[in-house]
Amino acid sequence: MGFLSGFFGGGKSESTPTRLDLWTPQQQALFSQLIGGAQRGMGTAAPSYAGKMYTPTTPQEQAYFDFMGGRGGAGAGYKEAMGNILAGRPAYDINPAATEKYYQESIRNPALKEFRETTAPLLAESFSGPGYWSSGRADATQKAISDLTSRLMEQHGQLVYGDEQARRIALENAIGRVPGAGQTYTGELGSAGQLARQIGNEEIASNLQRYLMGESVGGTYNPAYNPQVQIAMNLLGMSPYAYGTKTTQTGPGLGYSLLSGFASGLGKSI
C-alpha cells in the first residue's frame, strides 16, 4: 500500500480543451481559397456559356419563312399568285382593245385590200364595154360590198363572243381553284407556324436551363441556382479542425502522469 501511495499520491492533474488541426497547411490554404472564391461569386450571376444550347433558325428555315411571307424573289411572286387565286381572279385578262386591234389588222384591213385590189377590178372588167355604168354592174358591186360587210361583221362578232366565252371560262376555272389553293396555303401557313413555335420553344427551354444554371437571362438571375452557393453550402459541412482535451500533471505521482498522458491521447479524437 505504501508503494501505491507513493506511485499515485501527492500529485494534481488539470484538463483543458484544445483545438486539433486535421489538415495540412496546403489543405488549409486551398480551403481558404475556395471560401474566398465562393464568397465573391455568390453576389453575381454564373459565367455565361459561350455557345448556344439550341439550334437557331437555319438558312433553309429562314428561306421557308421568307417564301411564305412573300419577302422578295419567288416568295413575293408566290404570295401574289396565291392571293389572286384565293380572290377568285382569272389567270389572264380579256383585253377588248387587243381583240379590236387583231380584227382591224388581221381581218378587216386585209379583206378591204383584197376587195379593192382584186374584187373591184374583176367586177369592172366583167362589165366593160357597152353599158359599163349599167345598173347590173352597180347591183353586182353593191352585193359584193354587202357580202364583204356581212363577213366582216360576222367575224368581228365571233371574236367578241369568243372573248366573252374565254372570260367566263377563266372566271369559272379561277373560282374552281379557290378551295384547293385555300387548303394548300393554310396548310403551308400551319406548317410555318408549327416550325416557328418549335424554334421558339427550344429557345425558351434554353433560357430556362441557363437560368437554372445561375446565368443571367434577360438581366435576371436567381442566386439560389448560383453554383458558388452550392460550393459554399458544401464547404459549410467541412471542418479543418476538431476539439479535444489536454491534461497536465503537477506535483509528485508518476501514476497520475502516465494516466493523464494516456487520457490526453484518447482526447485527440473527433
PEWO-V39252 format. One record per pair of residues at least 24 apart in sequence whose ideal C-beta (glycine too) atoms are under 7 Angstrom apart, sorted by sequence separation. I is the first residue (numbers start at 1). J is the second residue. D is the distance in whole Angstrom. If there is no record, write none. Layout:
BEGIN
i=I j=J d=D
i=I j=J d=D
END
This chain:
BEGIN
i=244 j=268 d=5
i=119 j=144 d=6
i=244 j=269 d=7
i=242 j=270 d=4
i=115 j=148 d=6
i=111 j=148 d=6
i=111 j=152 d=6
i=108 j=152 d=6
i=107 j=152 d=7
i=107 j=155 d=5
i=103 j=156 d=5
i=103 j=159 d=6
i=99 j=159 d=5
i=99 j=160 d=7
i=99 j=163 d=5
i=96 j=163 d=7
i=94 j=163 d=5
i=94 j=166 d=6
i=94 j=167 d=4
i=92 j=170 d=6
i=91 j=170 d=6
i=90 j=170 d=4
i=90 j=171 d=5
i=91 j=174 d=6
i=90 j=174 d=5
i=89 j=174 d=6
i=88 j=174 d=5
i=88 j=175 d=5
i=85 j=174 d=7
i=88 j=178 d=6
i=85 j=177 d=5
i=86 j=178 d=6
i=85 j=178 d=6
i=86 j=181 d=6
i=85 j=181 d=4
i=86 j=182 d=6
i=82 j=181 d=6
i=86 j=185 d=7
i=82 j=185 d=5
i=68 j=188 d=6
i=68 j=189 d=6
i=68 j=192 d=5
i=65 j=192 d=6
i=64 j=192 d=7
i=61 j=195 d=6
i=57 j=199 d=6
i=54 j=202 d=4
i=54 j=203 d=6
i=54 j=206 d=4
i=53 j=206 d=4
i=53 j=209 d=6
i=53 j=210 d=7
i=49 j=210 d=7
i=49 j=215 d=7
i=46 j=213 d=6
i=48 j=215 d=5
i=46 j=214 d=3
i=48 j=216 d=7
i=45 j=214 d=6
i=46 j=215 d=5
i=45 j=215 d=6
i=45 j=216 d=4
i=45 j=221 d=4
i=46 j=226 d=6
i=42 j=223 d=7
i=46 j=227 d=6
i=42 j=226 d=6
i=41 j=226 d=7
i=42 j=228 d=5
i=41 j=228 d=3
i=42 j=229 d=6
i=38 j=228 d=5
i=42 j=232 d=6
i=38 j=231 d=5
i=38 j=232 d=4
i=34 j=231 d=7
i=38 j=235 d=6
i=35 j=235 d=6
i=34 j=235 d=6
i=31 j=240 d=6
i=28 j=240 d=6
i=23 j=240 d=5
i=22 j=240 d=6
i=21 j=240 d=7
i=22 j=241 d=6
i=21 j=241 d=5
i=22 j=242 d=6
i=20 j=241 d=6
i=19 j=241 d=5
i=20 j=242 d=5
i=20 j=243 d=7
i=19 j=243 d=6
i=20 j=244 d=5
i=17 j=243 d=6
i=18 j=244 d=6
i=18 j=245 d=7
i=17 j=245 d=6
i=18 j=246 d=5
i=16 j=245 d=7
i=15 j=245 d=5
i=16 j=246 d=5
i=15 j=246 d=7
i=15 j=247 d=4
i=14 j=247 d=7
i=13 j=247 d=6
i=14 j=248 d=5
i=13 j=248 d=7
i=13 j=249 d=5
i=11 j=249 d=6
i=12 j=250 d=5
i=11 j=250 d=7
i=12 j=251 d=5
i=11 j=251 d=4
i=10 j=251 d=6
i=11 j=252 d=5
i=10 j=252 d=4
i=11 j=253 d=3
i=10 j=253 d=5
i=13 j=256 d=5
i=9 j=253 d=6
i=8 j=253 d=5
i=11 j=256 d=4
i=7 j=254 d=6
i=8 j=255 d=4
i=13 j=260 d=5
i=7 j=255 d=4
i=8 j=256 d=6
i=20 j=268 d=6
END
